[in-house]
Amino acid sequence: MSWSIPTLIEQDIKNGKAQYRTFQTGNGGQSILPVPANSYVVIFGYDFSPAGGGFKSVKDVPTPNINELNNSDIRWFETQQISFYTGTDFYPFIHHVNAKTTYALRIWDETNPTQVVATRYTDVTEIDNTPIARQVYITSTNDVTITHGLVLSAPVASTNAIPVTNRTPLGLTYGGSPQALSTQTNYGPAGTPLQFMQPSPKDYQDFAFGLLPANADGQAFATPDATRGLREANTLLNALSTSFPDAASTQYYLCLHYALYTETVPEQRG
């Protein structure tokens, strides 16, 4: 996916009504894009280089095994979340990041290297931190808070069969299907996670699936927690090796593309 300057914004930039700006951040999990007084910004795209490049997970195994590929060190980096908070609106974006695995077939004998006694595989797994481009449209008159983190856990808390309604018709949707679908998924701390309700918080309640939790939400996104929720990348990198946080290749980088309007938003003009 790529981004482009929306036509009307491009015209405003050419006509001098707006200024094209970039804002690049990375390393730590929290940043703030400042918005001057009596101005507003329109973020229309970003380039995201995921965290976790520059190091590899190397394992020696008897045979290639899917369970061996996604060890917890690498798995943390395979789901990364970026979110924007404008003071009035919240925009979360979750990215799945590819992990590349290569195998090296080798024969070994600890006592006699010339004797073939066992076939072994060394699998090497690393994160593909190729930049990801995304088109967005986020308007803010306030400073924009930017949060990045890694997501490992999203436990299914409840499953239910979806009934037939005018919004979940038989045959076209899961309405009426005997399959038990995930209707509550927990993102975040074990005690007080954000609880993602499906098909929506209202449906969950109307379908008599149970009491609506206190932290129910209709969107899936992780909230901060170093064990089960959103984890700042440097804390994990430091746990793997104290030298990792100092390496630029292991860090995430995010470049925002936006237009700065040095005036109040049109709806607020008076």
C-alpha positions in Angstrom: 0.0 0.0 0.0 1.2 3.5 -0.7 0.0 7.0 0.1 -0.5 10.1 -2.0 -1.4 13.8 -1.3 -5.1 14.2 -1.5 -6.1 16.4 -4.4 -7.6 19.3 -2.4 -4.7 19.3 0.0 -2.2 19.4 -2.9 -4.1 22.4 -4.3 -4.0 24.2 -0.9 -0.2 23.6 -0.8 0.3 24.9 -4.3 -1.9 27.9 -3.6 0.0 28.7 -0.3 -3.0 27.9 1.9 -1.1 25.0 3.6 2.4 23.9 4.1 3.6 20.4 3.4 5.5 19.0 6.5 7.0 15.8 7.7 7.5 14.6 11.3 9.8 11.7 11.9 9.9 9.8 15.2 11.1 6.4 16.5 13.1 4.7 19.2 10.9 5.3 22.3 7.2 4.4 22.3 5.8 7.9 22.9 6.0 11.0 20.8 4.0 14.2 20.3 3.5 16.1 17.1 3.1 19.8 18.1 0.3 21.9 16.5 0.7 25.6 16.7 -2.0 27.8 18.2 -4.7 28.9 15.8 -3.7 26.2 13.4 -4.6 22.7 12.4 -2.9 19.7 10.7 -4.2 17.1 8.3 -2.1 13.9 8.5 -2.6 12.1 5.2 0.0 9.3 5.2 2.9 7.7 7.0 5.9 5.5 6.4 6.5 2.9 9.1 9.7 0.9 9.5 8.9 -1.8 12.1 11.1 -2.5 15.2 13.1 -5.7 15.4 15.5 -5.5 12.5 19.2 -6.2 12.9 19.1 -9.3 15.1 18.2 -12.9 14.4 16.9 -15.8 16.4 19.0 -18.9 15.8 17.8 -22.4 16.9 19.2 -25.9 16.3 16.4 -28.4 15.9 16.1 -32.0 14.7 13.5 -31.2 12.1 11.8 -28.1 10.8 8.8 -27.5 13.0 6.3 -24.7 12.8 6.3 -24.4 16.6 10.0 -23.7 16.5 9.7 -20.8 14.1 7.8 -18.3 16.2 9.6 -18.2 19.5 8.5 -15.5 21.9 11.5 -13.2 21.2 10.5 -12.9 17.6 6.8 -13.2 18.0 6.6 -10.0 20.0 7.8 -8.1 16.9 5.3 -9.7 14.5 2.4 -7.6 15.6 3.1 -3.8 16.1 0.6 -1.1 16.8 0.7 2.6 16.1 -2.0 4.9 17.4 -2.8 8.6 17.2 -4.7 10.6 19.9 -5.9 14.1 19.0 -7.5 15.0 22.3 -10.9 14.3 20.8 -10.4 11.2 18.6 -8.3 8.0 18.8 -7.0 6.2 15.7 -5.3 2.8 16.3 -3.5 0.9 13.5 -2.2 -2.7 13.9 0.4 -4.0 11.5 1.4 -7.7 11.1 5.1 -7.8 10.3 6.6 -10.7 8.4 9.2 -12.9 10.0 11.6 -14.6 7.6 13.0 -18.0 8.3 15.8 -19.8 6.6 17.1 -23.3 7.2 20.6 -24.7 7.0 20.8 -28.5 6.9 23.8 -29.8 8.7 25.2 -33.1 9.9 26.9 -33.3 13.2 28.6 -35.6 15.6 29.9 -34.0 18.8 32.7 -36.6 19.2 33.5 -37.4 15.6 32.7 -34.6 13.0 33.4 -37.0 10.1 30.8 -39.5 11.2 27.2 -39.0 10.1 25.0 -39.8 13.0 22.1 -37.2 12.9 20.6 -34.8 10.5 20.0 -31.4 12.1 18.5 -28.1 11.0 19.5 -24.7 12.0 16.7 -22.3 11.6 17.4 -18.6 11.5 14.4 -16.2 12.0 14.5 -12.5 11.6 12.0 -9.6 11.3 11.4 -8.1 7.9 11.5 -4.4 8.7 10.9 -3.2 5.2 9.0 0.2 5.4 5.2 0.1 5.2 3.3 3.0 3.6 -0.2 3.8 4.7 -2.8 6.4 3.6 -4.7 8.1 6.5 -6.7 11.2 7.0 -6.4 12.6 10.5 -7.3 16.2 11.3 -6.4 17.9 14.6 -6.3 21.3 16.1 -4.5 19.9 19.1 -1.0 18.3 19.6 -1.2 14.8 18.3 0.0 12.0 20.6 1.7 9.1 18.8 2.1 5.7 20.5 4.0 2.7 19.2 4.3 -0.7 20.8 4.5 -4.5 20.3 1.5 -6.8 20.9 2.0 -10.5 21.8 -1.2 -11.6 23.4 -4.9 -11.4 22.5 -6.7 -14.1 24.5 -10.2 -15.2 23.5 -12.4 -14.6 26.5 -15.8 -15.8 25.1 -17.3 -17.5 22.1 -20.9 -17.6 21.0 -23.0 -18.5 18.0 -24.4 -15.4 16.2 -28.2 -15.3 15.8 -30.0 -14.3 12.6 -30.9 -10.6 12.6 -31.5 -8.0 9.9 -27.8 -7.1 10.1 -26.6 -10.7 10.3 -28.7 -12.6 7.7 -28.6 -16.3 7.3 -26.2 -17.6 4.6 -24.5 -14.2 3.9 -23.0 -13.8 7.4 -22.4 -16.0 10.4 -25.9 -15.3 11.6 -27.6 -18.7 12.2 -24.3 -20.6 11.9 -23.7 -23.2 14.6 -20.0 -22.1 14.7 -19.0 -20.5 18.0 -17.2 -17.3 17.1 -14.9 -15.1 19.2 -17.2 -12.5 20.7 -14.8 -11.1 23.4 -11.1 -10.8 23.0 -8.9 -9.2 25.7 -6.1 -6.9 24.9 -3.9 -5.6 27.7 -3.3 -6.3 31.4 -4.7 -9.5 32.9 -6.8 -7.6 35.4 -8.2 -4.7 33.4 -7.7 -5.3 29.7 -9.5 -3.5 26.9 -12.2 -6.0 26.0 -13.0 -6.1 22.3 -16.7 -7.1 21.8 -18.1 -8.5 18.7 -20.2 -8.1 16.6 -20.4 -4.8 18.6 -20.8 -3.9 22.3 -24.6 -3.3 21.7 -25.0 -6.6 19.9 -23.1 -8.5 22.6 -25.6 -7.2 25.1 -28.7 -7.5 22.9 -27.8 -11.1 22.0 -27.7 -12.0 25.7 -24.1 -13.2 25.6 -23.5 -12.0 29.1 -22.9 -8.8 31.1 -21.0 -6.1 29.2 -17.5 -5.7 30.8 -16.5 -2.3 32.2 -13.7 -1.9 29.5 -15.8 -3.0 26.5 -14.9 -1.5 23.2 -16.0 -2.0 19.6 -12.4 -1.7 18.2 -9.5 -4.1 18.5 -6.4 -2.5 19.9 -3.9 -3.1 22.7 -3.4 -1.1 25.8 -0.1 -0.7 27.6 1.2 -3.7 29.6 4.7 -5.3 29.5 3.4 -8.8 29.7 0.0 -9.1 27.9 -0.6 -5.8 26.2 1.2 -3.0 24.3 4.9 -3.3 25.2 7.5 -0.5 24.4 10.0 -2.1 22.1 13.1 -0.9 23.9 12.2 -2.7 27.1 12.2 -6.0 25.2 15.2 -5.2 23.2 17.1 -4.4 26.4 16.0 -7.7 27.9 17.4 -9.6 24.9 20.7 -7.7 24.9 21.7 -4.4 26.5 23.4 -3.5 23.2 20.2 -3.8 21.1 18.5 -0.5 22.1 21.6 1.4 20.9 21.5 -0.1 17.4 19.5 1.9 14.9 18.6 -1.2 12.9 16.6 -2.6 15.8 14.4 0.5 16.3 11.1 1.5 14.7 10.9 4.7 12.7 7.7 6.5 11.7 7.6 9.4 9.3 4.3 11.4 9.1 3.3 13.3 6.1 0.9 16.2 6.8 -0.4 19.6 5.8 -0.2 22.5 8.2 -2.9 25.1 8.0 -2.1 28.3 9.9 -5.7 29.2 10.4 -8.7 27.8 12.3 -10.6 24.9 10.7 -13.2 26.2 8.3 -16.1 25.0 10.5 -14.8 27.2 13.3 -14.4 30.4 11.4 -16.7 33.1 12.6 
